[in-house]
Amino acid sequence: MALDPKFVGRAYGPFTYEIGREKLREFSLILGGSVPSAGTFGEPPAQVSPLLYSQEAAQAGPYGDVIAFPSFAVVFAIRPFSAAIADPELGVDRVRLVHGEQELEFLGVMRPGDVLTTTGEITELYRKAGMDFLVVTTETRNAKGEPVVRGVWTAVIRPG
């Protein structure tokens, strides 16, 4: 069943997320193959900047505190996309859904304690090669109202 283009412009959110210092540290450890939730701690890979996990190193650095690894933004910025594919009115067959692509534009530094608000809307619904494409564009702002991350998320729904 083709997705109805009448849903272009449908908004999702706001979704709020507060960045925690320990979450940032765990994310850096995961990049090194550790599984913090399972108690297997290790060291981040040598190529990962200590500004991303070491409070001591970060305090001496240009930002004064630990900052988020750019891809950490997926943790909170994907929520409007997830809400869209779960929206019962759209009727997305999630069994046939595959992740098409995502684009993230980083507009600001993400720090522990930042309270971020993400909103999104369906910006495209189209059919190509017998498949439906759902595109959701998101924007995340900090508590000052400054843009931090913009995202474009694409889902492909394969034919039945």
C-alpha positions as CSV (number, residue, x, y, z in Angstrom):
1,M,0.0,0.0,0.0
2,A,1.5,3.3,-1.1
3,L,2.0,6.0,1.6
4,D,-0.4,8.9,1.2
5,P,1.4,12.2,0.3
6,K,-1.2,14.1,2.3
7,F,1.0,13.4,5.3
8,V,3.8,15.6,4.0
9,G,4.2,18.4,6.6
10,R,3.0,16.3,9.5
11,A,5.0,17.3,12.6
12,Y,6.4,15.2,15.5
13,G,7.7,16.3,18.8
14,P,8.9,18.2,20.7
15,F,11.1,15.5,22.3
16,T,13.4,16.6,25.1
17,Y,16.7,15.0,26.1
18,E,19.2,16.0,28.7
19,I,22.8,14.9,27.9
20,G,24.5,13.1,30.8
21,R,28.3,13.0,31.3
22,E,28.3,9.3,31.9
23,K,26.3,8.6,28.7
24,L,29.0,10.5,26.7
25,R,31.8,8.5,28.4
26,E,30.0,5.2,27.7
27,F,29.5,6.2,24.1
28,S,33.2,6.8,23.7
29,L,34.0,3.4,25.4
30,I,31.5,1.7,23.1
31,L,33.6,3.0,20.1
32,G,36.5,1.0,21.6
33,G,34.5,-2.2,21.8
34,S,33.5,-2.1,25.4
35,V,30.0,-2.9,26.7
36,P,29.6,-0.6,29.7
37,S,26.1,-1.9,30.5
38,A,27.6,-5.4,30.8
39,G,30.4,-4.2,33.0
40,T,33.1,-4.6,30.4
41,F,35.0,-1.3,30.6
42,G,38.0,-0.7,28.6
43,E,39.7,2.2,27.0
44,P,38.5,4.2,24.1
45,P,40.5,3.8,20.9
46,A,43.7,5.8,20.7
47,Q,42.3,7.9,17.9
48,V,39.3,9.1,20.0
49,S,40.0,12.5,21.5
50,P,40.1,12.6,25.3
51,L,37.9,15.7,25.0
52,L,35.1,13.2,24.4
53,Y,35.5,11.1,27.6
54,S,38.0,12.5,30.1
55,Q,36.8,15.3,32.3
56,E,40.3,16.2,33.3
57,A,41.5,16.5,29.7
58,A,38.4,18.3,28.6
59,Q,38.7,21.0,31.4
60,A,42.1,21.9,30.0
61,G,40.8,21.9,26.4
62,P,39.0,24.5,24.4
63,Y,35.5,23.7,25.5
64,G,36.1,23.5,29.3
65,D,34.2,20.3,29.6
66,V,33.6,16.9,27.9
67,I,31.8,17.3,24.6
68,A,29.7,14.7,22.7
69,F,31.0,12.6,19.9
70,P,29.1,13.9,16.8
71,S,27.3,10.6,16.1
72,F,25.9,10.7,19.7
73,A,23.3,13.0,18.2
74,V,21.5,10.0,16.8
75,V,20.5,9.0,20.4
76,F,18.0,11.9,20.6
77,A,17.7,13.4,17.1
78,I,16.1,10.2,15.7
79,R,12.9,10.4,17.8
80,P,10.7,12.3,15.3
81,F,11.7,9.8,12.6
82,S,10.8,6.9,14.9
83,A,7.5,8.5,15.8
84,A,6.7,8.9,12.1
85,I,7.4,5.3,11.2
86,A,5.3,4.2,14.2
87,D,2.4,6.6,13.4
88,P,-0.6,4.3,12.8
89,E,-2.3,6.8,10.5
90,L,0.7,6.5,8.0
91,G,0.4,2.8,8.0
92,V,4.1,2.0,7.5
93,D,4.7,-1.7,7.3
94,R,7.7,-1.9,9.6
95,V,8.4,-5.5,8.6
96,R,9.2,-4.2,5.1
97,L,11.0,-1.1,6.2
98,V,14.8,-0.7,5.8
99,H,16.9,2.3,6.8
100,G,17.7,4.2,3.7
101,E,20.0,6.9,4.9
102,Q,20.6,9.7,7.4
103,E,22.3,13.0,7.1
104,L,23.4,15.1,10.1
105,E,24.5,18.7,10.1
106,F,26.2,19.7,13.3
107,L,25.6,23.3,14.2
108,G,26.8,23.5,17.8
109,V,28.7,21.6,20.5
110,M,26.8,19.2,22.7
111,R,27.8,19.2,26.4
112,P,26.8,17.4,29.6
113,G,23.8,19.0,31.1
114,D,22.5,20.4,27.8
115,V,18.7,20.1,27.6
116,L,18.0,19.6,23.9
117,T,14.6,19.7,22.2
118,T,14.0,17.9,18.9
119,T,11.2,18.4,16.5
120,G,10.6,17.0,13.0
121,E,8.3,16.7,10.1
122,I,7.7,14.6,7.1
123,T,9.2,16.5,4.2
124,E,8.9,14.0,1.5
125,L,6.8,10.9,0.6
126,Y,7.4,9.4,-2.8
127,R,7.4,6.2,-4.7
128,K,10.3,4.9,-6.8
129,A,11.0,1.5,-8.3
130,G,7.9,0.1,-6.6
131,M,9.1,1.2,-3.1
132,D,7.8,3.9,-0.8
133,F,10.3,6.5,0.5
134,L,9.6,8.4,3.7
135,V,11.8,11.4,4.5
136,V,11.7,13.1,7.9
137,T,13.7,16.3,8.6
138,T,14.5,17.1,12.2
139,E,16.0,20.0,14.1
140,T,17.4,20.0,17.6
141,R,17.9,23.1,19.7
142,N,19.5,23.8,23.0
143,A,17.8,25.5,26.0
144,K,18.9,28.9,24.5
145,G,17.0,28.1,21.3
146,E,20.2,27.8,19.3
147,P,20.2,25.1,16.6
148,V,22.6,22.2,17.5
149,V,21.8,19.4,15.0
150,R,19.7,19.2,11.8
151,G,18.9,15.7,10.4
152,V,17.4,14.2,7.4
153,W,16.2,10.6,7.9
154,T,15.0,8.3,5.0
155,A,13.1,5.1,5.3
156,V,12.5,2.7,2.4
157,I,9.5,0.5,2.5
158,R,9.9,-2.5,0.2
159,P,6.9,-3.9,-1.7
160,G,4.9,-6.7,-0.3
